[in-house]
């Protein structure tokens, strides 16, 4: 009896041990699954050039990193030295299995079209241009609304009734700037003469300066800079000759407040931040998304955003107040600024 009892007891104890081991294994498995579900999202910002000279990318990177910190996302910014390196970097980001890959500008279009098409299960976003693929969000701006405000400010500020603009290239994207500016100028000062010249590229300060000097020679007292890196040449000419100018994308007035008196703003920080936020919150969808004055995607210093720099007397508070009223009318729909690419 004792042997039988011992045998039965041993069987019972063995069963208990096996059950305990089984339960322990289930807990470990559940723990591992829980860890996967709580794993941080990983996102990459792959840029077609190095961050530095062009404030467009500097600001975009800032918004991307800010969103990463706020939403607990692992972020990585990858800079490129040339077009070939950009495509390689884009492919590397895919290979590293980032949950979302963001890039920007028409420089990235061709490479993204190839890489996104080859990876239909991967999510991408591109800022400031359009790639029509089912796994790509294309983020655009209503630059013409910001340009309209800048043109209105120039038209109200000019003392010679001659206003100029130095433009990077004669390409569709730049019409959002030139046509918007012209419409704003004519709305407040139909007698003003509008001078416009194309640099022929986005990285030629010397040519931009030369053209600005030509416009100054024709009597322009305000010459808007819209030539990317070429803007540096316009700023240099303004400082040498004493005319007034404006910057693009970020607040450039801080660089030379005596001559750079306004800046048309393109809030790449806002859109990169919002893109990350949408992905984290499950609101990310492919297709076109556009940001205008209403969404704080575009704007003008002193009108839609404050500046560290005091307002230059050439513009004056009276002009700013009038342009603020114009901004409100655009946001409310009372004034409709036409998209020059849709006409």
Order of alpha helices (4+ residues) and beta strands (2+ residues): alpha-beta-alpha-beta-alpha-beta-alpha-beta-beta-alpha-beta-alpha-beta-alpha-beta-alpha-beta-beta-alpha-beta-beta-alpha
